[in-house]
Amino acid sequence: DTKYFTVLDADDYWLSSQKLEKAINFLETHPDYSAYTSNYFQEYKDGNMVPQRPVESPAFTFCSMKGTPHFQTVAITFRNFFTPKILDSMENFTEKYLHKYFNNGCNSDSLRNYFAFNFGKCYFENSLDGVFRCDIGFSGSLPELAGYVGCMRGHLDIFELYNANFGLDDNSMQALTISADYYKRSVNLLAEMMLNMRISNFEVSDYFRRGYGGEFADKSAAEIVLNVLLDYGNRLREMGFSIK
């Protein structure tokens, strides 16, 4: 119900008291833009703080997800593009797949970023206005393989929902390409874990088991991952991707 919106996850924080003011001022005076993003620090458990983009990077405009750096939730303010039509489409989609993939911590920010480009451009201002605590909270709670599988599934679902609403373009193809990349990473890492006899000790959180297990939720973590990979490998092949 608002003209603009932003999201601040509980494990991240903002640094600037002018963050929202700068974003709203820009969007108010640039109606052809749907999002404003700033730079941010990535904070690690050892206390190391690394800027996501080099501090000398210039301000710039980008028009699609293709070739665009991924900006975390802590950095972005959006024009409100979630119209009733879009929300209805998302609700019908989640009923079809029986999981709220756009609430998945791996992909909810990606979903908003993809959708934003259909309603305008995005502007990057190089001011360090927030901190993404990347080893804390959801992002640090899943084993590497579980994280790969989650990103694979999320981007493939984003592709299908996006394609149903907007069709094939740079954004939808970027989602499909990212999904295929995570699929290959997942298969390679699973094979490595099996060869090194590490798969028997592989565990995933209850969140992952509920969200991705489906009919296999009572199986071992390794069985869940294997069945998800087989299912999504078939979906990628049906879309014309050659999986080698």
Summary of the structure (lengths in Angstrom):
residues: 244
radius of gyration: 18.7
end to end distance: 46.4
largest distance: 58.2
contacts: 740
relative contact order: 0.15
helix: 51%
strand: 16%
